[in-house]
Amino acid sequence: MANKFLRRHAVELAAEYIRAGVTDMELRMSPFGGEDESLRKIRDGFAAAQAFTDAGLRVTLGQSGNLGEVAVALGHVASYSVGIGLLEHVNHSAQISRQKQRPRPRSEDDPGGGPITGVYLNGLALTARPQIAEVLLGHSDLRTRVGCRVGRYGTSVRGPLLDTRDHYLHSRDIQMRRLLDQAAGWRPTFEIEQLRAALNLREHINANYLGPDRLPLKKPLPTRTLKSLISDIERARQAS
C-alpha cells in the first residue's frame, strides 16, 4: 500500500480486514525502508502499522530490515520479513519501472543473473554491497568490529564473506531471538543500545577512515535511518 493512502485510511482499512475475517497479514508500505528514511516517515509508517495491530490483526511488517526489528521491539507489529541479504525495503513503483525496461545484454563484466545478495555486517547493522564488505573486512583495524563473533564466522578474518547467505540467516535469527528473550518493556532499551553502537561505529569510520589515502569507498556509510530510529525509540520510551 502507498504511504500517503495508508496515512489517511489505515484505521478504516484495518476494520475492513477484520470484518472480512482476516487474522494475519503482511503489510508492505511503499516506499518504505532502506538507509535514508526521515523520522517523520518512520513515525507515520509505524503509526499505520499500529492501527492494524490495534484492530486485532497479527501484522508482519514486510521487507523492512532494521525498521522491522524496531517495529517489533516497540510492539507495533508481531514480526517482520526480509529476503536473504535482500528485500530490506519496499518501493513498488520503482520495481514496476525496472520490470518495464528491456534487459541489458550480458557481458563478462556484467553477467546478469538478478540482484546480488548483500553481506550483513553485524557491528554496523548494515547489509552492504559485497565490494563495500570486502573493503571493511579487509581492514585490520575494522574487521573484528564490523564482522561477526559467532561460530565459524567469528573465527575467520573474512567472517561474513565465507557464506553470505548462511551468515545473514543466522545473524538475523540470533538478533531476533535475543530481542524476543527480553521482557516486552525492556525491548526498546535493548534495541536502542544495538542501534547506538552501530551508529557510533558508522560515524567513527566516516570520520577517521574515509579519504583518498584511506578506505576506497565512494561515499560515507549512511546514518540517517539509524538516527531516525533512535529518535523514535527515545520518544516512545518517554511517552511510556
C-alpha positions as CSV (number, residue, x, y, z in Angstrom):
1,M,0.0,0.0,0.0
2,A,1.2,3.5,-0.7
3,N,2.3,5.5,2.3
4,K,0.0,8.5,1.6
5,F,-3.0,6.3,1.2
6,L,-2.3,4.5,4.5
7,R,-1.9,7.7,6.4
8,R,-5.4,8.6,5.6
9,H,-7.2,5.2,5.7
10,A,-5.3,2.8,8.0
11,V,-8.0,2.7,10.6
12,E,-10.9,2.0,8.3
13,L,-8.8,-0.4,6.2
14,A,-7.9,-2.4,9.3
15,A,-11.6,-2.6,10.2
16,E,-12.5,-3.8,6.7
17,Y,-9.9,-6.7,7.0
18,I,-11.4,-7.7,10.4
19,R,-14.9,-7.7,9.0
20,A,-13.7,-9.9,6.2
21,G,-12.4,-12.4,8.7
22,V,-8.7,-11.8,8.1
23,T,-6.5,-12.5,11.2
24,D,-2.9,-12.3,9.8
25,M,-1.4,-10.0,7.2
26,E,1.9,-8.9,5.8
27,L,1.9,-5.1,5.4
28,R,4.3,-3.6,2.8
29,M,4.3,0.2,2.8
30,S,5.7,1.8,-0.3
31,P,8.1,3.4,-0.4
32,F,9.5,2.4,3.0
33,G,12.7,1.2,4.4
34,G,16.3,1.4,3.5
35,E,19.1,3.6,4.9
36,D,17.8,7.1,4.1
37,E,14.5,7.4,5.9
38,S,13.4,10.5,7.8
39,L,12.0,10.5,11.3
40,R,8.6,11.7,10.1
41,K,8.3,9.0,7.6
42,I,9.2,6.3,10.0
43,R,6.7,7.6,12.6
44,D,3.9,7.7,10.0
45,G,4.7,4.2,8.9
46,F,4.8,2.8,12.4
47,A,1.5,4.6,13.3
48,A,-0.1,2.9,10.3
49,A,1.2,-0.5,11.4
50,Q,-0.1,0.2,14.9
51,A,-3.6,0.9,13.6
52,F,-3.7,-2.6,12.0
53,T,-2.4,-4.2,15.2
54,D,-4.8,-2.3,17.4
55,A,-7.7,-3.6,15.2
56,G,-6.7,-7.1,16.3
57,L,-4.7,-8.2,13.3
58,R,-1.4,-10.1,13.7
59,V,0.9,-7.9,11.5
60,T,4.2,-8.7,9.8
61,L,6.0,-5.6,8.5
62,G,7.1,-6.8,5.1
63,Q,10.6,-6.3,3.7
64,S,11.7,-4.0,6.4
65,G,15.1,-4.9,7.8
66,N,16.2,-2.7,10.7
67,L,12.9,-0.8,10.7
68,G,11.0,-4.1,11.1
69,E,13.1,-5.1,14.1
70,V,12.5,-1.8,15.8
71,A,8.7,-2.1,15.0
72,V,8.7,-5.4,16.8
73,A,10.6,-4.0,19.7
74,L,8.1,-1.2,20.1
75,G,5.1,-3.5,19.8
76,H,3.8,-2.0,16.5
77,V,3.9,-5.4,14.8
78,A,4.3,-9.1,15.8
79,S,7.1,-9.8,13.3
80,Y,8.9,-8.6,10.2
81,S,10.1,-10.2,6.9
82,V,13.2,-9.8,4.8
83,G,14.9,-11.8,2.0
84,I,18.3,-13.5,2.5
85,G,20.5,-10.5,2.1
86,L,17.8,-8.8,0.0
87,L,14.4,-7.2,0.3
88,E,15.0,-4.9,3.2
89,H,12.9,-2.1,1.8
90,V,9.9,-1.6,-0.5
91,N,9.5,0.7,-3.5
92,H,6.7,-0.7,-5.6
93,S,6.7,1.9,-8.4
94,A,10.5,1.6,-8.9
95,Q,10.2,-2.1,-9.1
96,I,7.5,-1.9,-11.8
97,S,9.6,0.6,-13.7
98,R,12.5,-1.8,-13.7
99,Q,10.3,-4.6,-15.0
100,K,9.2,-2.5,-17.9
101,Q,12.8,-1.9,-19.1
102,R,14.4,-4.1,-21.7
103,P,17.1,-6.3,-20.2
104,R,20.7,-5.2,-20.8
105,P,22.9,-7.5,-22.9
106,R,25.1,-9.7,-20.8
107,S,28.9,-9.5,-20.9
108,E,31.9,-10.7,-19.0
109,D,31.8,-7.6,-16.9
110,D,28.0,-7.7,-16.4
111,P,26.8,-11.4,-16.4
112,G,23.3,-10.5,-15.2
113,G,21.5,-13.1,-13.1
114,G,19.3,-10.8,-10.9
115,P,20.0,-8.9,-7.7
116,I,23.2,-9.6,-5.8
117,T,22.9,-10.7,-2.2
118,G,24.2,-8.2,0.3
119,V,26.7,-9.0,3.1
120,Y,25.4,-8.4,6.6
121,L,27.9,-6.6,8.8
122,N,26.8,-7.1,12.4
123,G,28.7,-4.3,14.0
124,L,27.2,-1.8,11.6
125,A,23.7,-3.3,11.5
126,L,24.2,-2.9,7.7
127,T,23.6,-5.1,4.7
128,A,26.4,-3.9,2.5
129,R,27.2,-4.5,-1.1
130,P,29.9,-7.2,-1.5
131,Q,32.5,-4.6,-2.6
132,I,32.0,-2.5,0.5
133,A,32.0,-5.5,2.8
134,E,35.3,-6.7,1.2
135,V,36.9,-3.3,1.9
136,L,35.7,-3.1,5.5
137,L,36.5,-6.7,6.4
138,G,39.9,-6.4,4.7
139,H,41.0,-3.5,7.0
140,S,43.0,-4.8,10.0
141,D,41.6,-2.1,12.4
142,L,37.9,-2.7,11.5
143,R,37.3,-6.4,10.6
144,T,36.8,-7.5,14.2
145,R,34.5,-4.6,14.9
146,V,32.2,-4.8,11.8
147,G,32.1,-8.6,11.4
148,C,30.5,-11.5,13.2
149,R,31.6,-13.0,16.6
150,V,29.5,-16.2,16.4
151,G,30.7,-19.7,15.2
152,R,32.9,-20.1,12.2
153,Y,32.2,-16.6,11.1
154,G,33.8,-15.2,14.3
155,T,37.0,-17.2,13.9
156,S,37.9,-16.0,10.4
157,V,39.3,-12.7,9.3
158,R,36.9,-12.9,6.3
159,G,34.0,-13.8,8.6
160,P,30.7,-13.0,6.8
161,L,32.2,-13.4,3.4
162,L,32.6,-17.1,3.9
163,D,29.0,-17.8,3.2
164,T,26.9,-14.6,2.9
165,R,23.5,-16.2,2.9
166,D,24.0,-18.6,5.8
167,H,25.7,-15.8,7.8
168,Y,22.7,-13.4,7.1
169,L,20.2,-16.0,8.2
170,H,22.0,-16.9,11.4
171,S,22.7,-13.2,12.2
172,R,19.0,-12.1,11.8
173,D,17.8,-15.2,13.7
174,I,20.1,-14.6,16.7
175,Q,19.4,-10.9,16.8
176,M,15.6,-11.5,16.8
177,R,15.9,-14.3,19.4
178,R,17.8,-12.0,21.7
179,L,15.2,-9.3,21.3
180,L,12.3,-11.6,22.0
181,D,14.1,-13.0,25.0
182,Q,13.7,-9.6,26.6
183,A,10.6,-8.7,28.6
184,A,8.3,-6.6,26.4
185,G,9.1,-3.4,28.4
186,W,12.8,-3.8,28.0
187,R,12.9,-4.5,24.3
188,P,13.1,-0.8,23.3
189,T,16.1,-0.4,25.6
190,F,17.8,-3.5,24.1
191,E,17.2,-2.3,20.6
192,I,18.3,1.3,21.1
193,E,21.6,0.1,22.6
194,Q,22.3,-2.0,19.5
195,L,21.4,0.8,17.2
196,R,23.6,3.4,19.1
197,A,26.6,1.1,18.9
198,A,26.1,0.6,15.2
199,L,25.6,4.3,14.6
200,N,28.7,5.2,16.6
201,L,30.8,2.8,14.6
202,R,29.5,4.1,11.3
203,E,30.2,7.6,12.3
204,H,33.7,6.6,13.5
205,I,34.5,5.0,10.2
206,N,33.2,8.1,8.3
207,A,35.2,10.5,10.4
208,N,38.5,8.6,10.5
209,Y,38.8,6.1,7.7
210,L,37.5,7.7,4.6
211,G,39.5,9.7,2.1
212,P,41.8,9.2,-1.0
213,D,44.6,7.6,1.1
214,R,42.3,5.6,3.3
215,L,39.3,3.3,2.6
216,P,38.4,3.3,-1.1
217,L,34.7,3.9,-0.5
218,K,32.8,6.2,-2.9
219,K,30.6,7.8,-0.2
220,P,30.2,7.7,3.6
221,L,28.3,5.0,5.3
222,P,24.6,6.0,5.7
223,T,23.4,7.1,9.1
224,R,20.0,8.8,8.6
225,T,17.8,5.9,9.2
226,L,19.6,4.8,12.3
227,K,19.4,8.3,13.7
228,S,15.7,8.4,13.0
229,L,15.0,5.0,14.6
230,I,17.0,6.0,17.7
231,S,14.9,9.2,18.0
232,D,11.7,7.3,17.6
233,I,12.6,4.8,20.3
234,E,13.6,7.6,22.6
235,R,10.2,9.3,22.0
236,A,8.3,6.0,22.6
237,R,10.2,5.4,25.9
238,Q,9.5,8.9,27.2
239,A,5.8,8.5,26.3
240,S,5.6,5.3,28.2
